[in-house]
């Protein structure tokens, strides 16, 4: 795939996606990883976890990671503990004045990973197009927004821009940071199999 391989490290990026936009974010993250081959795997297809390092990516929907990501983590926890793990979420909130909520979303998914500690995490801007949501998802979002509106005087659900806020440059930078971490750690082999 044109990447300059450093040693024999190979990675796998496992992702969940509700409407398909997280898949493109994954491709952009992978573009930033120039020294190591990374295979993409959609969790819904039940891939076998394999690789020298893992990248996990999931959107946040109604304040939670997708259930298939949580199940994947539980099913592969023993292997995830023995390899470097990088984690990112996508969320429409990341590109709004309410982006601080994304730290809580990252903390939530990190709790699912325990005792594994991700080497690096990121909250990346996502895509939420109200018009493409299913009726059920729109109803769930409406209930959530009403609850948040009732709890916070600053929150303005009417002012939310429902659009594609994904940013290829931001995603690539996360991939570049991940690539740099692996390059720096590779020589010393800072992680060991347990």
Secondary structure as UniProt FT lines:
FT   TURN            7..8
FT   STRAND          10..15
FT   HELIX           21..31
FT   STRAND          37..42
FT   HELIX           43..45
FT   STRAND          53..61
FT   TURN            62..63
FT   STRAND          64..65
FT   HELIX           67..75
FT   HELIX           77..80
FT   TURN            81..82
FT   STRAND          84..91
FT   HELIX           92..95
FT   TURN            97..100
FT   HELIX           101..113
FT   TURN            114..115
FT   STRAND          120..125
FT   HELIX           130..132
FT   HELIX           135..151
FT   HELIX           157..159
FT   HELIX           168..186
FT   TURN            187..189
//
